[in-house]
Amino acid sequence: MKRLVPVVAALSLAAPALLHAQSDATRNMNITGAGTKTEVKTHKGVGTVKKIDAAAGRVTLAHGPIPSLKWSAMTMGFAVKDKALLGKLSPEKKIEFEFVQKGRDYVITSVK
């Protein structure tokens, strides 16, 4: 019992500092849902439209490297945040785009 008292005292003194450190670490995070914290980072790329699936709201791009994700050039499918973005696209059109990760998918948020 004598050994337990100093441990409990040390933990009770450390708790406020740990809570403050956690709040600093989560300051730049968006909170979505009940207790779920996710950081939303926008990535930029340049690519060529290969395929458009308007019904599914998806586009396949052959894009160059994406340094923010350490991706090399590749061809892959993306969802679009708003199907109206698909109206700016046509096969073999070169575009600049921004996207975010949403769950296991990558979602294009803007196209130039």
TALIN-V253779 format. One record per backbone hydrogen bond with DSSP energy under -1.0 kcal/mol. NH is the residue of the N-H (numbers start at 1). CO is the residue of the C=O. If there is no record, write none. Layout:
NH|CO / NH|CO
This chain:
5|1 / 8|4 / 9|5 / 10|6 / 11|7 / 12|8 / 13|9 / 14|10 / 15|11 / 18|14 / 19|15 / 20|16 / 21|17 / 22|18 / 23|19 / 24|20 / 25|21 / 26|22 / 29|26 / 30|38 / 32|36 / 35|33 / 38|30 / 43|99 / 45|97 / 47|95 / 48|62 / 49|93 / 50|60 / 51|60 / 53|58 / 57|53 / 58|53 / 59|78 / 60|51 / 61|76 / 62|48 / 63|74 / 64|46 / 66|71 / 69|66 / 71|66 / 74|63 / 76|61 / 78|59 / 79|106 / 80|57 / 81|108 / 85|82 / 86|83 / 87|84 / 88|85 / 89|86 / 92|49 / 93|90 / 95|47 / 97|45 / 98|110 / 99|43 / 100|107 / 102|105 / 105|102 / 107|100 / 108|79 / 109|98 / 110|98 / 112|96
